[in-house]
Amino acid sequence: MQVLTQEIHLNATTVKLFIKREDLIHPFVSGNKFRKLKYNLLEAKKLNKTSLVTFGGAYSNHIAAVAFAGKQNGFKTVGIIRGEELESKISENPTLQFCQDNGMKFVFVSREQYRLKETERFLDNLKKEFENSYIIPEGGTNDLAIKGCEEILNQDDDFYNFVCCSIGTGGTISGLINNSFKNQKILGFPALKGDFIKKDICKFAKNENWELISDYHFGGYGKVTAELIDFINDFYQKNAIPLDPIYTGKMVFGVIDLIYKNYFPENSKILLIHTGGLQGIQGMNIKLNSKKMQTINFDD
C-alpha cells in the first residue's frame, strides 16, 4: 500500500518538512487506527471470535474505527465508554452516534470504574458478559498493533533524519521506533500531560533512538487553545491538509515551532506522520461553539 507523502513549504529555513498522509488510507478507519486494527482483526478471525470489545471516551477515534471495521468484517462490537452521563446524550455526540449507526452496543461506566479497565477482575467480567469476544485495549495498543504500526515506515523513508508523531497510548511511536533506520531519530509529541507514557513505550520499543517532547499538549488531552485552532485553520489554507486538534495538529504545531527555534540542525529532513483522527473534529466544534470560540473550518 503506497501512502502519499507531501512536502510542506516553509520560509526562511534550510530544513525540509514532509508529511505522510496516513489519514488518507481509509475514510473511517484511517491512519494509525487502520495500522493497529489490521493484525488484531486477523487474529480475532483466526480465533473464531464473534465480537470485538474495546474502550474509549466520548470522541474516541479508536471506538469509531472499531465500530466501522467490526461491521465490515462481520463482528459484533461493544464499546466500554468512559462517563455514565453520556448514556442519555448519544444523539448529541457525533462519534457515539456514528458507532451506534454501525451496530456498536455501549456499556457506560463511571470514570472510577474505567480506571480499572486493565485489571484482571474487570477483564474477566467482560469475558463472562460478552462470550466469545476479542478484547482490544484502549487506543488499540498491544503487540499486534505495534506490528501494524511498524509498517508505517518503508525503505524510501531512510531519506529522513527525523520522524515525528503524536502520542496517545504509545503504540504508533513504538512501531516507528522498531522499524526506524540507522541514524534516524524518532520524536514523539504526547497529547497528555506527564511522562508516564514513557514506561508504556519502553514495553514495546526495541531501539533507543527516540525522545519525547512534552511542551505541546496545550493543556492536556482533549484541551485546545485559540492559538492552536488558528494554526490548524491557517495550515489548511496554506497546504490543503486537514489536521485534527487532539493529536496531529499539536504535533505539527510543535515541529514547526521547533524549526524556527533552531532545534533541528541545518538541512534536516523531517517526516511528520499524520495519524488521522479527523472524525473527532465535528465533536470538537460542538465544544468550541458552546464556548463561543472559533471553530475548525476546512472550507476553501
C-alpha positions as CSV (number, residue, x, y, z in Angstrom):
1,M,0.0,0.0,0.0
2,Q,1.5,3.3,-1.1
3,V,0.8,6.3,1.1
4,L,1.0,9.9,-0.2
5,T,3.9,12.0,1.2
6,Q,3.7,15.7,0.7
7,E,6.2,18.5,1.2
8,I,5.3,21.4,3.5
9,H,6.9,24.5,2.2
10,L,8.5,26.7,4.8
11,N,10.1,30.2,4.6
12,A,13.5,31.3,5.9
13,T,14.9,27.8,6.8
14,T,17.1,25.2,5.3
15,V,15.0,22.4,7.0
16,K,12.9,20.3,4.7
17,L,9.5,19.2,6.0
18,F,7.3,16.4,4.7
19,I,4.0,14.8,5.9
20,K,3.0,11.2,5.4
21,R,-0.8,11.2,4.8
22,E,-1.8,8.1,6.7
23,D,-5.1,9.9,7.2
24,L,-6.0,9.1,3.5
25,I,-5.7,5.3,4.0
26,H,-9.5,4.9,4.7
27,P,-12.3,7.4,5.2
28,F,-13.4,5.8,8.6
29,V,-10.5,3.6,9.7
30,S,-7.7,5.9,8.9
31,G,-4.1,6.5,10.0
32,N,-2.8,4.6,13.0
33,K,-6.3,3.1,13.6
34,F,-6.0,1.1,10.4
35,R,-2.5,0.0,11.3
36,K,-3.4,-1.0,14.8
37,L,-6.5,-3.0,13.9
38,K,-5.0,-4.8,10.9
39,Y,-3.5,-7.7,12.7
40,N,-5.9,-7.6,15.6
41,L,-8.8,-8.3,13.2
42,L,-6.9,-11.1,11.6
43,E,-6.2,-12.6,15.0
44,A,-9.9,-12.3,16.0
45,K,-10.9,-14.1,12.8
46,K,-8.3,-16.8,13.4
47,L,-9.6,-17.4,16.9
48,N,-13.2,-17.6,15.5
49,K,-14.3,-14.7,17.8
50,T,-17.7,-13.3,17.1
51,S,-17.4,-9.9,18.8
52,L,-14.9,-7.1,19.5
53,V,-14.9,-5.4,22.9
54,T,-12.9,-2.2,23.4
55,F,-12.7,1.0,25.4
56,G,-12.7,4.8,24.8
57,G,-14.0,8.2,25.7
58,A,-16.7,10.4,24.2
59,Y,-15.0,11.3,20.9
60,S,-12.6,8.4,20.6
61,N,-11.1,7.8,17.2
62,H,-10.4,4.2,18.2
63,I,-14.0,3.5,19.2
64,A,-15.3,4.8,15.9
65,A,-12.7,2.8,13.9
66,V,-13.6,-0.4,15.7
67,A,-17.3,0.1,15.2
68,F,-16.9,0.5,11.4
69,A,-14.2,-2.1,10.9
70,G,-16.1,-4.6,13.1
71,K,-19.2,-4.2,11.0
72,Q,-17.3,-4.5,7.7
73,N,-15.6,-7.7,9.0
74,G,-18.7,-9.4,10.4
75,F,-18.1,-8.8,14.1
76,K,-20.5,-7.5,16.7
77,T,-18.9,-4.6,18.6
78,V,-19.1,-3.4,22.1
79,G,-17.7,-0.1,23.4
80,I,-16.9,0.4,27.1
81,I,-17.4,4.1,27.3
82,R,-15.9,6.4,30.0
83,G,-18.6,8.6,31.6
84,E,-22.1,7.4,32.7
85,E,-23.6,10.8,31.8
86,L,-23.1,10.1,28.1
87,E,-25.7,7.4,28.0
88,S,-28.5,9.9,27.6
89,K,-26.6,12.0,25.1
90,I,-25.7,9.6,22.3
91,S,-27.7,11.6,19.7
92,E,-25.8,14.8,20.7
93,N,-22.4,13.1,20.2
94,P,-21.3,12.6,16.5
95,T,-18.8,9.9,17.4
96,L,-21.2,7.8,19.5
97,Q,-24.0,8.2,17.0
98,F,-21.7,7.0,14.2
99,C,-20.7,4.0,16.3
100,Q,-24.4,3.2,17.1
101,D,-25.3,3.6,13.4
102,N,-22.6,0.9,12.7
103,G,-24.1,-1.5,15.2
104,M,-22.0,-0.9,18.3
105,K,-23.5,-1.6,21.7
106,F,-22.4,0.5,24.6
107,V,-21.6,0.0,28.3
108,F,-21.3,3.3,30.0
109,V,-19.1,3.2,33.2
110,S,-18.0,5.8,35.7
111,R,-14.6,7.3,35.5
112,E,-13.7,5.3,38.7
113,Q,-14.7,2.0,37.1
114,Y,-13.0,3.0,33.8
115,R,-9.7,3.3,35.6
116,L,-10.0,-0.4,36.5
117,K,-10.3,-1.5,32.8
118,E,-6.9,-3.3,32.7
119,T,-7.4,-5.2,35.9
120,E,-7.8,-9.0,35.8
121,R,-11.2,-8.9,37.6
122,F,-12.6,-6.2,35.2
123,L,-11.5,-8.2,32.1
124,D,-12.7,-11.5,33.5
125,N,-16.2,-10.0,34.0
126,L,-16.2,-8.7,30.4
127,K,-15.3,-12.1,29.1
128,K,-18.2,-13.6,31.0
129,E,-20.7,-11.0,29.9
130,F,-19.6,-11.0,26.3
131,E,-18.9,-14.6,25.4
132,N,-16.5,-15.4,22.5
133,S,-15.3,-11.8,22.4
134,Y,-11.9,-10.5,21.4
135,I,-10.8,-7.7,23.8
136,I,-8.8,-4.8,22.3
137,P,-7.2,-2.3,24.7
138,E,-7.9,1.4,24.8
139,G,-6.4,3.1,21.8
140,G,-5.8,-0.4,20.3
141,T,-2.2,-0.7,21.6
142,N,-0.9,-4.2,22.0
143,D,1.8,-6.4,20.4
144,L,-0.3,-6.9,17.2
145,A,-0.9,-3.1,17.0
146,I,2.8,-2.4,17.2
147,K,3.3,-4.9,14.4
148,G,0.9,-3.0,12.2
149,C,2.5,0.4,13.1
150,E,5.9,-0.9,12.1
151,E,4.6,-0.9,8.6
152,I,4.2,2.9,8.5
153,L,7.8,3.4,7.6
154,N,9.1,1.8,4.4
155,Q,12.5,1.6,2.6
156,D,12.0,5.1,1.0
157,D,11.8,6.7,4.4
158,D,15.5,6.3,5.2
159,F,15.8,9.7,3.4
160,Y,14.6,11.5,6.6
161,N,16.8,12.4,9.6
162,F,13.8,12.8,11.9
163,V,10.4,11.2,12.1
164,C,7.7,12.8,14.3
165,C,4.4,11.6,15.5
166,S,1.8,12.4,18.1
167,I,1.3,10.1,21.1
168,G,-1.8,8.8,22.8
169,T,-1.2,5.3,24.2
170,G,2.3,4.9,22.7
171,G,1.6,2.3,20.1
172,T,2.3,4.3,17.0
173,I,5.7,5.7,18.1
174,S,6.7,2.2,19.3
175,G,6.1,0.8,15.8
176,L,8.1,3.7,14.3
177,I,11.0,3.2,16.7
178,N,11.2,-0.5,15.9
179,N,11.2,-0.1,12.1
180,S,13.3,3.1,12.0
181,F,16.6,3.4,10.1
182,K,20.1,3.8,11.3
183,N,21.0,7.4,12.3
184,Q,17.3,8.3,12.3
185,K,15.7,9.9,15.4
186,I,12.0,9.4,16.3
187,L,10.3,12.3,18.1
188,G,7.1,11.8,20.0
189,F,4.7,14.6,21.0
190,P,2.4,13.4,23.8
191,A,-1.2,14.7,23.8
192,L,-1.4,14.1,27.6
193,K,0.4,15.8,30.4
194,G,3.1,13.9,32.3
195,D,5.9,11.4,31.5
196,F,4.0,8.2,32.4
197,I,3.7,7.3,28.7
198,K,7.5,6.6,28.7
199,K,7.0,3.4,30.6
200,D,4.4,2.1,28.1
201,I,6.7,2.9,25.2
202,C,9.6,1.1,26.8
203,K,7.5,-2.1,27.0
204,F,7.3,-2.2,23.2
205,A,10.3,-0.2,21.8
206,K,13.3,-2.2,20.7
207,N,15.6,0.8,20.0
208,E,16.7,3.8,21.9
209,N,16.7,6.4,19.1
210,W,13.7,8.3,20.4
211,E,12.8,11.3,22.6
212,L,9.5,12.7,23.9
213,I,8.8,16.4,23.5
214,S,6.2,17.3,26.1
215,D,5.7,21.0,25.6
216,Y,2.9,21.0,23.1
217,H,-0.1,19.3,24.8
218,F,-1.9,22.7,25.0
219,G,-3.2,22.0,28.5
220,G,-3.7,18.2,28.3
221,Y,-5.7,15.6,26.5
222,G,-8.7,17.0,24.7
223,K,-7.7,20.6,25.5
224,V,-7.2,23.2,22.8
225,T,-6.5,26.9,22.6
226,A,-7.5,29.7,20.2
227,E,-3.8,29.7,19.0
228,L,-4.0,26.0,18.1
229,I,-7.3,26.4,16.3
230,D,-5.9,29.4,14.3
231,F,-2.9,27.3,13.4
232,I,-4.9,24.4,12.1
233,N,-7.2,26.6,10.0
234,D,-4.2,28.5,8.6
235,F,-2.3,25.3,7.9
236,Y,-5.2,24.0,5.9
237,Q,-5.5,27.3,3.9
238,K,-1.8,27.1,3.0
239,N,-1.4,23.4,2.4
240,A,-4.9,21.9,1.9
241,I,-4.1,19.3,4.6
242,P,-6.6,18.9,7.4
243,L,-5.2,18.3,10.9
244,D,-7.1,17.1,14.0
245,P,-6.8,19.2,17.2
246,I,-6.2,16.4,19.6
247,Y,-3.1,14.7,18.1
248,T,-1.6,15.6,14.7
249,G,-2.4,19.3,14.9
250,K,-0.5,19.7,18.2
251,M,2.5,17.7,16.8
252,V,2.7,19.7,13.6
253,F,2.4,23.0,15.6
254,G,5.3,21.8,17.8
255,V,7.6,20.7,15.0
256,I,7.2,24.0,13.1
257,D,7.7,26.0,16.3
258,L,10.9,24.0,17.0
259,I,12.2,24.5,13.4
260,Y,12.1,28.3,13.9
261,K,13.6,27.9,17.3
262,N,16.6,26.2,15.6
263,Y,16.0,22.9,17.4
264,F,16.8,20.9,14.2
265,P,20.3,21.1,12.6
266,E,20.5,22.9,9.2
267,N,19.4,20.9,6.2
268,S,17.5,18.4,8.3
269,K,14.8,16.4,6.6
270,I,11.8,15.8,8.8
271,L,8.9,13.4,8.2
272,L,5.6,14.1,10.0
273,I,3.2,11.1,10.4
274,H,-0.5,12.2,10.0
275,T,-2.3,9.6,12.2
276,G,-5.8,10.6,11.1
277,G,-8.4,11.4,13.8
278,L,-10.4,13.8,11.7
279,Q,-13.7,12.2,12.7
280,G,-13.4,13.9,16.1
281,I,-13.4,17.4,14.6
282,Q,-17.2,17.6,14.5
283,G,-17.4,16.9,18.2
284,M,-14.7,19.4,19.0
285,N,-16.5,22.0,17.0
286,I,-19.6,21.4,19.1
287,K,-17.5,22.1,22.2
288,L,-15.9,25.2,20.7
289,N,-19.2,26.6,19.7
290,S,-20.5,26.1,23.3
291,K,-17.5,28.2,24.5
292,K,-18.1,30.8,21.7
293,M,-14.6,30.0,20.3
294,Q,-13.6,29.9,16.7
295,T,-14.2,26.5,15.1
296,I,-12.1,24.3,12.8
297,N,-13.1,25.1,9.2
298,F,-11.8,23.2,6.2
299,D,-13.9,25.0,3.6
300,D,-11.9,26.5,0.8
